[in-house]
């Protein structure tokens, strides 16, 4: 439901994630949520995104 609401409001990013940009893209996506407190943020990523993140030099 949250994803549907975000898409309906135009809150989507079609950037292709790569090893070099995945960390910064995730950080940028989380930034607006930090006002609720870092302990309250739970996120889910695909296995492809996790693989990119694990190979990222920024992580």
C-alpha positions as CSV (number, residue, x, y, z in Angstrom):
1,X,0.0,0.0,0.0
2,X,2.8,2.4,0.8
3,X,4.5,1.8,-2.5
4,X,1.2,2.3,-4.4
5,X,0.6,5.6,-2.5
6,X,4.2,6.8,-3.3
7,X,3.7,5.9,-7.0
8,X,0.4,7.7,-7.1
9,X,2.0,10.8,-5.7
10,X,4.9,10.6,-8.2
11,X,7.5,9.6,-5.6
12,X,9.5,7.2,-7.7
13,X,13.0,7.2,-9.1
14,X,13.8,5.3,-12.3
15,X,17.6,5.6,-11.8
16,X,19.5,2.4,-12.6
17,X,21.4,1.4,-9.5
18,X,25.0,0.6,-9.9
19,X,27.9,-0.3,-7.5
20,X,29.0,3.3,-7.7
21,X,25.7,5.0,-6.9
22,X,23.6,2.5,-4.8
23,X,24.8,3.8,-1.4
24,X,24.3,7.4,-2.2
25,X,20.8,6.7,-3.7
26,X,19.7,4.8,-0.6
27,X,21.1,7.5,1.7
28,X,19.2,10.1,-0.3
29,X,16.0,8.1,-0.1
30,X,16.3,7.6,3.7
31,X,17.1,11.3,4.4
32,X,13.4,12.5,4.5
33,X,12.5,9.8,6.9
34,X,15.2,10.6,9.4
35,X,13.0,13.2,11.1
36,X,11.1,10.2,12.6
37,X,14.2,9.0,14.2
38,X,16.8,6.6,12.9
39,X,15.7,3.8,15.2
40,X,12.3,3.8,13.5
41,X,13.4,3.2,9.9
42,X,13.0,-0.2,8.5
43,X,13.7,-0.8,4.8
44,X,13.6,-3.6,2.4
45,X,15.7,-3.9,-0.8
46,X,15.8,-6.5,-3.5
47,X,18.5,-9.1,-3.5
48,X,20.0,-7.3,-6.6
49,X,20.2,-4.0,-4.7
50,X,21.7,-5.8,-1.7
51,X,24.3,-7.3,-3.9
52,X,25.2,-3.9,-5.4
53,X,25.4,-2.4,-1.9
54,X,27.7,-5.2,-0.7
55,X,30.1,-4.5,-3.5
56,X,29.9,-0.7,-3.2
57,X,33.1,1.0,-2.1
58,X,31.1,3.5,-0.2
59,X,29.4,1.0,2.1
